[in-house]
Amino acid sequence: MKTLPRLVLLIALVLVIFLALLFGAGLRDPLAVLPAPEMNLSAEQTDVIIQGGRRIEHITLHSAALGDISFAVNFPDPLPEQKLPVLFVLGGLKYGKENIAVLKEMGANIIVGYDWPIPVHFPQGLSLLWQAPTLYHQLLGIPAQGVSILHWLAEQPWADASRISVLGFSLGALVVPALQNVAEKSGLNIGWTVLAYSGAPLHALFDAHPFIKPPWLHSLTSPLIALLLRPLEPSLHLPFLSGRFLILEGQSDDLIPATARDLMRELTPQPKTVIVLEGAHIGLAARMRTQLQQVIRICTVWLSENGAINPVDAAQTAPSARDAQ
């Protein structure tokens, strides 16, 4: 029984911190809340794999403010003499290497996959309460980490800084608008952006998410979570972006409500291409392999047709992205 007052005090303290963060983030300019990216960071190569004419390096940038920033870089091997376009991929899996593994036969282009800083399995119960401030800091730091990677890439002798693309799939597409807004404010030009299987605003996605149980928790938690994550809210960043955009939607997406898809489509600036595909939310399960391959073909063709990447075999043989609209 002696531990009960301490437990109550701990919960009360965490709630106070949570509410302070919540209302502080909800009332300020999103760009003022998000951490700033860093440049000229030291880089460490932690792993190298060479297979199938590609070289995959795992790189970690060391930052005192943002923490270690890790990502995988997939090069053609050997590297050609000319500088190559860069595709920066944010997927729904923890590790960048896994998110870019499905992008095969990419020719003379460099593919980069971001390692999410948040844990694969979120802590539960009191552990979640205790770690909430750290998790919140990690979440808000994602755009700055991604932009720090882009600045590092733009400085490399093998990268064409004038041909940088950002591809967001599912969870990744939720943070791409904030990331690109931070990137453009820091002087980077993102010429081409893919937003696949995503939507806005955030509270609409939390309301519809089938894994938040029991159902009555939706109405209680989704507004609070959305307010807490307001600095990442896609609808606050989309109108300020530039470049060319490809939006991919699932006609029967059970995770992204139609109203959320419509709003993201509406707020994304021109020029934009919108393609609605048959099927549910995208994933890596075996039953979704055909759908995933179709998405990759469409992205590859669109990027190739719009000058974002060097032509690859898939872009030369697949149907035009315009034909899929």
N, C-alpha and C positions, 0 to 999 in steps of 0.2 A: 504493500500500500504506500510505502514511502516514496516509491518511484512514480506514483501517479501525478503528484504536483509537478515533478520535473517534466514528465511527459506532456502535461497540459501547457506548461510554460514553453516548452520547445515548439509545440504546435502553434501556440499563439505568436511566438517570435517569428516563425517562418511565415505565418499568415500576414503579419505586419510587413515583413520584407516583400512578400509577394504583392500585396496591395500597393505598396509604395512604387514598386517597379511597374505595376499594372497601370496606375493612373499617370505616372511620370511618362511612360512610353505612349500612352493614349493621347496626351495633350500636346506633345511636341512634334516638330517637323521630323518625318521619318529619317531623312538624311542627316539630321542633327543627332539622332539617337544611334544610328548605326556606326560602328567603329570605322575608322579610316584605313584604307589599304596601305601597305608598306612597299617600298621599292628597295632595290639593291640588297636584298636579303641573301645571306649565305646559303648555299645549296649543298646537300649531301646526297650522293647516289647510294641507295641502300640495297638495290637488287638489279640484276640484268638477266633477261631471257632472250635468246636468239633462236628463232624458229620460223620456218616457212617464208624466208625472205623479209622478215620483220625483226626489229630490235625493240624490246620493251624494257624501259628503264623505270625504276621506282625512285622518285625524287622526294626529298623532304626539305622544305625551306624552314629556317629557324627564325622565329620572331618572338621577342619578349612580350609584346603586347597581345598578339593574336594566337600564340602557341605554335606548336609545330604544324606545318601545312604540308600535307602529303598528297601525291598524285602519281599517276602512271602515264608515261609518254611512249607512244607507239610510233616508231620511225620505219621508213623503208630501209632495208639493209642490203647493199651499202647506200649511204646518203648520196643523192645527186649533188652536183656542184651548185645548182641554183637554189635560192631560198624557197621554202615550201609553205603552202597554206596551213593554217592551224584550226582544228575543230576541237573546241572545249566542251566536253560532255558531262552533264549532270544527270545521273539516272536515279533509279529508285533503290539501288543496292548500296551497301556500306562502302565497298571498295571500288575505286576507279577502274582497276584492272578488270573487275567483273563487269562493270557497266560498258566497257568498250570491247569486251571479248566478242560480242556478237557482230561487231563492225569488221567484216573480213573483206579482203580484196580491195583495199582502199587506195591502192596505187601510190603515186607520188604526193602524198598528203600526210600530215602529222596529226594523230589522234591523241587527245589528252583526256584522262578520266580522273575526276576529283574524288578523293577519299573524304567522306563525311566525317566531321569531328565528333558527332554525337554517337553514343554507344549503340551497338547492334540491338541489345536488349535493355530497355529502360529499367531503371531501378523501381522497386515496388514499395508500397507502404511508407513507413517512416523514412526509409532510405531515400525515397523519391522526394519527400519534403525536405530532407536535409541537403540533398544535392540540387534542388530546384534552382538556386541562384547560379550555380556553375553551369547547369544545362541551359539556362536562359542566356547566359553570356556566350556559350558556344553557338547557340542558334543565331543570335544576332550577329555573331562574327563571321557567319558563312559568306555573305557577300564580300566582305573585306578580304577574307582568305582567297576566294575565287579571283578577285581582281588583282591581288598580290601575285597569284600564279600567272595571270595574263600579262602583267608587267614584266615578270621574269621571262616568260616565253618571248615577248616582243623584243627583248634584248639579245636573244640567242642568235648566233650567226646563221643558223639553218632555218629560222622562222621568218616568214613574210609578214611583217607587222601590218601591212595594208590589207591582208586577207585573213582576218580572224572571225570565226563563226562561233556562236554559242548555241548548243543544243540541249534543251531541257525536256526530260521525259518523266511524266507522272510527278512524283515528289520534287524532282529536279526542276520541272517547269514552274513550280510554285515560287521558287526563289530566284529564277532567272530575271524577272523584271527588276527586282531590287538590285541584283548583282549588276545588270547592265546599266542601270541608272547611276550606280556608284562608279562603274567603269568610265562612263562617258564624262561624268563630273571630274574624274581624275585625269582626263586627257586622252583616254583610249577610244579608238573608233571600232565599234562592233558592227560590221557591215551586214551580217546575216544572222537571223535568229530563228530557231525552231522551238515552238511551244506545243508540246504533244501531250494530250490527255490531261488537261488541267482546267482550272476555272477560277472564278473570283465572285464575291469576296470570300475570305477564309471562313467566316462563320457559316456560310451556306454549305461549305464542304464538311465542316465539323458536324453540322446538323444532320447531314445525309450519311455520315460514315456508319456503316453497319456494325463496326467492331467496338463502338462505344456503348457499353452496356452497364446497367439497364437503360432502356430507352429514355426514361425521364431525366437521365443525366444530360442528354443533349441540350435541353432548354436551359439547364442550370450552368453547364460548363462551357458550351460553345461561345457565348458572348464574351465570357471572361478570357478564354484562350485567345480569341480573335483580337480583343483589345490589347492583351499582353504582347501579341505578335504583330501589332499594328505596323511597326517599322518595316516588316517584311510584306505587308499587304500588297498583292499584285496590282490592284486597282489604283493604288496611290502612285505607282511608278510607271505603269504602261503608257499613259498619255505623254510622257516626257521623253520617250525613247525615239531613236532614229534608226534608219537602216531598212532592210527588207525582212519580211516576216512570213514564216510558214506556220499555219495553225492546223494541227491534226486533232480530230475528235472521233470518239467512238459513238456510233449511233445508239447503242444500247449500254452505254457506260453506266454501271451501277454505283460507281464511286463519285462521279462528277455530275451533279444535277444539270438538267438542260438549261435552267436559268443561269447557272454559274458559267457554263460553256458560252452562252449567249453574251454575257457581260464581258468575258475575256475577249471574245471575238470583236465586240463593239469597241472596246477601249484600245485595242491594239492598233497602232498607227498604220497608215498606208505608206508604201505599197505592201499589200499582204495577200497571200494565197490561203484560202480556207478549204480544207478537204475533210469531208465526213466519211469515215470508213465503217463498214459493217462490223458488228461485234461489240464486245464489252470492253472493259478497261484493259489496257495493254499489260502484259506480264511475260515472264520467262518460262512458264510452265509448258510442257510438251504439247498440250492441246492448243496453245496459242502460238506455236511456232510459225504457222503459215501467216497469221496476222502480223507477227513481229517482222518476218521477212518482207512483207508488203510495205510496212512502215519504213524499214531501212531502205528499200528500193526507192520509195517516193522521196525520202529525205536526200538520198544520194543524187537522184535525178534533178531535184529542185536546186540543190547546191551547185551542181555542175552547170545547169542551164543558166543560172544567175551569176556565174563567174566566181563563186566562192571557193571552189576547189578545182584541182586539176582533174581532167576526165579519168574515170575508172571504167572497168569492164561493165560493172552493173549499170552505170549511167548510160553506157553506149547501147545496151541491149534491152533495158527495161522500158516500159511504156512511159511517155511523158507525164510529168506531174500535172500538167494542165488537163490531160485526158482523164485523170482520176477525179476531177472536181464534179 
